[in-house]
Amino acid sequence: MATWTEDEIGEKWDRCFMDALFKFGGGTLLGGVFSLFFFKRKICLLILL
């Protein structure tokens, strides 16, 4: 059975949170761009969401 140090667990969680943050931010950004260009929504509707 493998044992992990506290630093290894911390690095794993840090990587997990950063990955989730990048994916959430990228998805929000791409969703906003597609909404503006392809669905021709107004910017004020994007800001309200």
PDB file of N, CA, C and O in Angstrom:
ATOM      1  N   MET A   1       0.843  -1.178   0.000  1.00  0.00           N
ATOM      2  CA  MET A   1       0.000   0.000   0.000  1.00  0.00           C
ATOM      3  C   MET A   1       0.892   1.245   0.000  1.00  0.00           C
ATOM      4  O   MET A   1       1.853   1.335   0.764  1.00  0.00           O
ATOM      5  N   ALA A   2       0.562   2.184  -0.854  1.00  0.00           N
ATOM      6  CA  ALA A   2       1.355   3.402  -0.969  1.00  0.00           C
ATOM      7  C   ALA A   2       0.883   4.432   0.052  1.00  0.00           C
ATOM      8  O   ALA A   2      -0.312   4.572   0.312  1.00  0.00           O
ATOM      9  N   THR A   3       1.826   5.131   0.611  1.00  0.00           N
ATOM     10  CA  THR A   3       1.491   6.225   1.517  1.00  0.00           C
ATOM     11  C   THR A   3       1.952   7.530   0.884  1.00  0.00           C
ATOM     12  O   THR A   3       3.040   7.609   0.313  1.00  0.00           O
ATOM     13  N   TRP A   4       1.132   8.523   0.989  1.00  0.00           N
ATOM     14  CA  TRP A   4       1.428   9.831   0.407  1.00  0.00           C
ATOM     15  C   TRP A   4       1.731  10.815   1.518  1.00  0.00           C
ATOM     16  O   TRP A   4       1.153  10.770   2.604  1.00  0.00           O
ATOM     17  N   THR A   5       2.647  11.692   1.211  1.00  0.00           N
ATOM     18  CA  THR A   5       2.933  12.745   2.170  1.00  0.00           C
ATOM     19  C   THR A   5       1.894  13.855   2.014  1.00  0.00           C
ATOM     20  O   THR A   5       1.167  13.918   1.022  1.00  0.00           O
ATOM     21  N   GLU A   6       1.845  14.708   2.997  1.00  0.00           N
ATOM     22  CA  GLU A   6       0.888  15.809   2.970  1.00  0.00           C
ATOM     23  C   GLU A   6       1.154  16.743   1.795  1.00  0.00           C
ATOM     24  O   GLU A   6       0.218  17.291   1.214  1.00  0.00           O
ATOM     25  N   ASP A   7       2.418  16.926   1.443  1.00  0.00           N
ATOM     26  CA  ASP A   7       2.765  17.787   0.302  1.00  0.00           C
ATOM     27  C   ASP A   7       2.253  17.209  -1.010  1.00  0.00           C
ATOM     28  O   ASP A   7       1.767  17.951  -1.864  1.00  0.00           O
ATOM     29  N   GLU A   8       2.357  15.897  -1.182  1.00  0.00           N
ATOM     30  CA  GLU A   8       1.880  15.268  -2.417  1.00  0.00           C
ATOM     31  C   GLU A   8       0.369  15.397  -2.549  1.00  0.00           C
ATOM     32  O   GLU A   8      -0.147  15.658  -3.636  1.00  0.00           O
ATOM     33  N   ILE A   9      -0.327  15.215  -1.453  1.00  0.00           N
ATOM     34  CA  ILE A   9      -1.786  15.357  -1.479  1.00  0.00           C
ATOM     35  C   ILE A   9      -2.165  16.804  -1.769  1.00  0.00           C
ATOM     36  O   ILE A   9      -3.094  17.068  -2.532  1.00  0.00           O
ATOM     37  N   GLY A  10      -1.436  17.744  -1.154  1.00  0.00           N
ATOM     38  CA  GLY A  10      -1.700  19.163  -1.398  1.00  0.00           C
ATOM     39  C   GLY A  10      -1.478  19.546  -2.847  1.00  0.00           C
ATOM     40  O   GLY A  10      -2.271  20.294  -3.419  1.00  0.00           O
ATOM     41  N   GLU A  11      -0.404  19.041  -3.452  1.00  0.00           N
ATOM     42  CA  GLU A  11      -0.133  19.326  -4.862  1.00  0.00           C
ATOM     43  C   GLU A  11      -1.227  18.761  -5.754  1.00  0.00           C
ATOM     44  O   GLU A  11      -1.627  19.390  -6.734  1.00  0.00           O
ATOM     45  N   LYS A  12      -1.709  17.572  -5.412  1.00  0.00           N
ATOM     46  CA  LYS A  12      -2.761  16.941  -6.208  1.00  0.00           C
ATOM     47  C   LYS A  12      -4.049  17.770  -6.145  1.00  0.00           C
ATOM     48  O   LYS A  12      -4.704  17.979  -7.167  1.00  0.00           O
ATOM     49  N   TRP A  13      -4.406  18.233  -4.965  1.00  0.00           N
ATOM     50  CA  TRP A  13      -5.611  19.054  -4.814  1.00  0.00           C
ATOM     51  C   TRP A  13      -5.442  20.402  -5.501  1.00  0.00           C
ATOM     52  O   TRP A  13      -6.379  20.898  -6.127  1.00  0.00           O
ATOM     53  N   ASP A  14      -4.255  21.002  -5.391  1.00  0.00           N
ATOM     54  CA  ASP A  14      -4.002  22.274  -6.064  1.00  0.00           C
ATOM     55  C   ASP A  14      -4.172  22.137  -7.566  1.00  0.00           C
ATOM     56  O   ASP A  14      -4.785  22.988  -8.210  1.00  0.00           O
ATOM     57  N   ARG A  15      -3.625  21.064  -8.119  1.00  0.00           N
ATOM     58  CA  ARG A  15      -3.746  20.823  -9.556  1.00  0.00           C
ATOM     59  C   ARG A  15      -5.206  20.610  -9.947  1.00  0.00           C
ATOM     60  O   ARG A  15      -5.641  21.077 -11.000  1.00  0.00           O
ATOM     61  N   CYS A  16      -5.955  19.915  -9.115  1.00  0.00           N
ATOM     62  CA  CYS A  16      -7.365  19.651  -9.380  1.00  0.00           C
ATOM     63  C   CYS A  16      -8.164  20.955  -9.405  1.00  0.00           C
ATOM     64  O   CYS A  16      -8.970  21.177 -10.309  1.00  0.00           O
ATOM     65  N   PHE A  17      -7.937  21.817  -8.408  1.00  0.00           N
ATOM     66  CA  PHE A  17      -8.667  23.081  -8.351  1.00  0.00           C
ATOM     67  C   PHE A  17      -8.299  24.002  -9.502  1.00  0.00           C
ATOM     68  O   PHE A  17      -9.170  24.656 -10.075  1.00  0.00           O
ATOM     69  N   MET A  18      -7.024  24.061  -9.844  1.00  0.00           N
ATOM     70  CA  MET A  18      -6.606  24.916 -10.951  1.00  0.00           C
ATOM     71  C   MET A  18      -7.178  24.404 -12.269  1.00  0.00           C
ATOM     72  O   MET A  18      -7.601  25.202 -13.106  1.00  0.00           O
ATOM     73  N   ASP A  19      -7.195  23.100 -12.465  1.00  0.00           N
ATOM     74  CA  ASP A  19      -7.761  22.522 -13.681  1.00  0.00           C
ATOM     75  C   ASP A  19      -9.248  22.847 -13.775  1.00  0.00           C
ATOM     76  O   ASP A  19      -9.738  23.220 -14.841  1.00  0.00           O
ATOM     77  N   ALA A  20      -9.963  22.706 -12.665  1.00  0.00           N
ATOM     78  CA  ALA A  20     -11.392  23.018 -12.658  1.00  0.00           C
ATOM     79  C   ALA A  20     -11.631  24.497 -12.929  1.00  0.00           C
ATOM     80  O   ALA A  20     -12.567  24.857 -13.644  1.00  0.00           O
ATOM     81  N   LEU A  21     -10.789  25.352 -12.362  1.00  0.00           N
ATOM     82  CA  LEU A  21     -10.928  26.796 -12.567  1.00  0.00           C
ATOM     83  C   LEU A  21     -10.687  27.161 -14.024  1.00  0.00           C
ATOM     84  O   LEU A  21     -11.435  27.959 -14.588  1.00  0.00           O
ATOM     85  N   PHE A  22      -9.652  26.589 -14.647  1.00  0.00           N
ATOM     86  CA  PHE A  22      -9.369  26.870 -16.054  1.00  0.00           C
ATOM     87  C   PHE A  22     -10.493  26.373 -16.947  1.00  0.00           C
ATOM     88  O   PHE A  22     -10.880  27.064 -17.890  1.00  0.00           O
ATOM     89  N   LYS A  23     -11.018  25.200 -16.670  1.00  0.00           N
ATOM     90  CA  LYS A  23     -12.103  24.658 -17.497  1.00  0.00           C
ATOM     91  C   LYS A  23     -13.371  25.480 -17.348  1.00  0.00           C
ATOM     92  O   LYS A  23     -14.066  25.738 -18.331  1.00  0.00           O
ATOM     93  N   PHE A  24     -13.676  25.892 -16.123  1.00  0.00           N
ATOM     94  CA  PHE A  24     -14.864  26.714 -15.903  1.00  0.00           C
ATOM     95  C   PHE A  24     -14.717  28.069 -16.590  1.00  0.00           C
ATOM     96  O   PHE A  24     -15.647  28.535 -17.248  1.00  0.00           O
ATOM     97  N   GLY A  25     -13.564  28.697 -16.442  1.00  0.00           N
ATOM     98  CA  GLY A  25     -13.317  29.997 -17.072  1.00  0.00           C
ATOM     99  C   GLY A  25     -13.320  29.907 -18.584  1.00  0.00           C
ATOM    100  O   GLY A  25     -13.888  30.764 -19.262  1.00  0.00           O
ATOM    101  N   GLY A  26     -12.686  28.868 -19.115  1.00  0.00           N
ATOM    102  CA  GLY A  26     -12.659  28.688 -20.564  1.00  0.00           C
ATOM    103  C   GLY A  26     -14.039  28.413 -21.129  1.00  0.00           C
ATOM    104  O   GLY A  26     -14.392  28.923 -22.193  1.00  0.00           O
ATOM    105  N   GLY A  27     -14.818  27.615 -20.425  1.00  0.00           N
ATOM    106  CA  GLY A  27     -16.175  27.320 -20.878  1.00  0.00           C
ATOM    107  C   GLY A  27     -17.065  28.543 -20.837  1.00  0.00           C
ATOM    108  O   GLY A  27     -17.888  28.751 -21.729  1.00  0.00           O
ATOM    109  N   THR A  28     -16.901  29.355 -19.801  1.00  0.00           N
ATOM    110  CA  THR A  28     -17.675  30.592 -19.702  1.00  0.00           C
ATOM    111  C   THR A  28     -17.296  31.562 -20.817  1.00  0.00           C
ATOM    112  O   THR A  28     -18.160  32.182 -21.437  1.00  0.00           O
ATOM    113  N   LEU A  29     -16.012  31.683 -21.057  1.00  0.00           N
ATOM    114  CA  LEU A  29     -15.537  32.584 -22.117  1.00  0.00           C
ATOM    115  C   LEU A  29     -16.012  32.119 -23.493  1.00  0.00           C
ATOM    116  O   LEU A  29     -16.542  32.914 -24.269  1.00  0.00           O
ATOM    117  N   LEU A  30     -15.824  30.841 -23.792  1.00  0.00           N
ATOM    118  CA  LEU A  30     -16.259  30.333 -25.092  1.00  0.00           C
ATOM    119  C   LEU A  30     -17.776  30.415 -25.249  1.00  0.00           C
ATOM    120  O   LEU A  30     -18.277  30.718 -26.331  1.00  0.00           O
ATOM    121  N   GLY A  31     -18.495  30.147 -24.179  1.00  0.00           N
ATOM    122  CA  GLY A  31     -19.954  30.259 -24.238  1.00  0.00           C
ATOM    123  C   GLY A  31     -20.399  31.683 -24.526  1.00  0.00           C
ATOM    124  O   GLY A  31     -21.338  31.904 -25.291  1.00  0.00           O
ATOM    125  N   GLY A  32     -19.727  32.648 -23.913  1.00  0.00           N
ATOM    126  CA  GLY A  32     -20.059  34.047 -24.169  1.00  0.00           C
ATOM    127  C   GLY A  32     -19.752  34.453 -25.591  1.00  0.00           C
ATOM    128  O   GLY A  32     -20.539  35.161 -26.219  1.00  0.00           O
ATOM    129  N   VAL A  33     -18.614  34.014 -26.109  1.00  0.00           N
ATOM    130  CA  VAL A  33     -18.233  34.352 -27.486  1.00  0.00           C
ATOM    131  C   VAL A  33     -19.212  33.735 -28.474  1.00  0.00           C
ATOM    132  O   VAL A  33     -19.667  34.414 -29.395  1.00  0.00           O
ATOM    133  N   PHE A  34     -19.542  32.467 -28.299  1.00  0.00           N
ATOM    134  CA  PHE A  34     -20.489  31.825 -29.210  1.00  0.00           C
ATOM    135  C   PHE A  34     -21.866  32.470 -29.106  1.00  0.00           C
ATOM    136  O   PHE A  34     -22.567  32.621 -30.106  1.00  0.00           O
ATOM    137  N   SER A  35     -22.244  32.845 -27.901  1.00  0.00           N
ATOM    138  CA  SER A  35     -23.535  33.496 -27.725  1.00  0.00           C
ATOM    139  C   SER A  35     -23.581  34.824 -28.455  1.00  0.00           C
ATOM    140  O   SER A  35     -24.582  35.153 -29.091  1.00  0.00           O
ATOM    141  N   LEU A  36     -22.496  35.591 -28.367  1.00  0.00           N
ATOM    142  CA  LEU A  36     -22.487  36.896 -29.020  1.00  0.00           C
ATOM    143  C   LEU A  36     -22.445  36.798 -30.539  1.00  0.00           C
ATOM    144  O   LEU A  36     -23.168  37.518 -31.228  1.00  0.00           O
ATOM    145  N   PHE A  37     -21.603  35.911 -31.065  1.00  0.00           N
ATOM    146  CA  PHE A  37     -21.401  35.864 -32.512  1.00  0.00           C
ATOM    147  C   PHE A  37     -22.420  35.010 -33.260  1.00  0.00           C
ATOM    148  O   PHE A  37     -22.858  35.375 -34.351  1.00  0.00           O
ATOM    149  N   PHE A  38     -22.790  33.893 -32.685  1.00  0.00           N
ATOM    150  CA  PHE A  38     -23.652  32.983 -33.433  1.00  0.00           C
ATOM    151  C   PHE A  38     -25.132  33.177 -33.146  1.00  0.00           C
ATOM    152  O   PHE A  38     -25.969  32.911 -34.008  1.00  0.00           O
ATOM    153  N   PHE A  39     -25.462  33.632 -31.956  1.00  0.00           N
ATOM    154  CA  PHE A  39     -26.871  33.807 -31.630  1.00  0.00           C
ATOM    155  C   PHE A  39     -27.283  35.270 -31.630  1.00  0.00           C
ATOM    156  O   PHE A  39     -28.441  35.603 -31.379  1.00  0.00           O
ATOM    157  N   LYS A  40     -26.306  36.149 -31.919  1.00  0.00           N
ATOM    158  CA  LYS A  40     -26.534  37.584 -32.076  1.00  0.00           C
ATOM    159  C   LYS A  40     -27.278  38.191 -30.890  1.00  0.00           C
ATOM    160  O   LYS A  40     -28.215  38.971 -31.060  1.00  0.00           O
ATOM    161  N   ARG A  41     -26.848  37.821 -29.697  1.00  0.00           N
ATOM    162  CA  ARG A  41     -27.442  38.402 -28.483  1.00  0.00           C
ATOM    163  C   ARG A  41     -26.768  39.729 -28.181  1.00  0.00           C
ATOM    164  O   ARG A  41     -25.658  39.998 -28.640  1.00  0.00           O
ATOM    165  N   LYS A  42     -27.434  40.529 -27.424  1.00  0.00           N
ATOM    166  CA  LYS A  42     -26.867  41.811 -27.030  1.00  0.00           C
ATOM    167  C   LYS A  42     -25.919  41.602 -25.854  1.00  0.00           C
ATOM    168  O   LYS A  42     -26.045  40.637 -25.100  1.00  0.00           O
ATOM    169  N   ILE A  43     -24.985  42.509 -25.715  1.00  0.00           N
ATOM    170  CA  ILE A  43     -23.989  42.398 -24.660  1.00  0.00           C
ATOM    171  C   ILE A  43     -24.652  42.516 -23.284  1.00  0.00           C
ATOM    172  O   ILE A  43     -24.205  41.871 -22.335  1.00  0.00           O
ATOM    173  N   CYS A  44     -25.690  43.314 -23.159  1.00  0.00           N
ATOM    174  CA  CYS A  44     -26.322  43.495 -21.855  1.00  0.00           C
ATOM    175  C   CYS A  44     -26.920  42.178 -21.371  1.00  0.00           C
ATOM    176  O   CYS A  44     -26.942  41.935 -20.164  1.00  0.00           O
ATOM    177  N   LEU A  45     -27.400  41.328 -22.259  1.00  0.00           N
ATOM    178  CA  LEU A  45     -27.920  40.028 -21.844  1.00  0.00           C
ATOM    179  C   LEU A  45     -26.798  39.124 -21.327  1.00  0.00           C
ATOM    180  O   LEU A  45     -27.001  38.337 -20.402  1.00  0.00           O
ATOM    181  N   LEU A  46     -25.628  39.244 -21.925  1.00  0.00           N
ATOM    182  CA  LEU A  46     -24.491  38.450 -21.484  1.00  0.00           C
ATOM    183  C   LEU A  46     -24.045  38.879 -20.103  1.00  0.00           C
ATOM    184  O   LEU A  46     -23.682  38.041 -19.278  1.00  0.00           O
ATOM    185  N   ILE A  47     -24.068  40.183 -19.843  1.00  0.00           N
ATOM    186  CA  ILE A  47     -23.635  40.689 -18.541  1.00  0.00           C
ATOM    187  C   ILE A  47     -24.611  40.259 -17.452  1.00  0.00           C
ATOM    188  O   ILE A  47     -24.185  39.966 -16.335  1.00  0.00           O
ATOM    189  N   LEU A  48     -25.888  40.214 -17.740  1.00  0.00           N
ATOM    190  CA  LEU A  48     -26.885  39.817 -16.753  1.00  0.00           C
ATOM    191  C   LEU A  48     -26.736  38.359 -16.356  1.00  0.00           C
ATOM    192  O   LEU A  48     -27.052  37.989 -15.225  1.00  0.00           O
ATOM    193  N   LEU A  49     -26.262  37.535 -17.263  1.00  0.00           N
ATOM    194  CA  LEU A  49     -26.094  36.117 -16.951  1.00  0.00           C
ATOM    195  C   LEU A  49     -24.858  35.958 -16.127  1.00  0.00           C
ATOM    196  O   LEU A  49     -24.512  34.841 -15.743  1.00  0.00           O
TER     197      LEU A  49
END
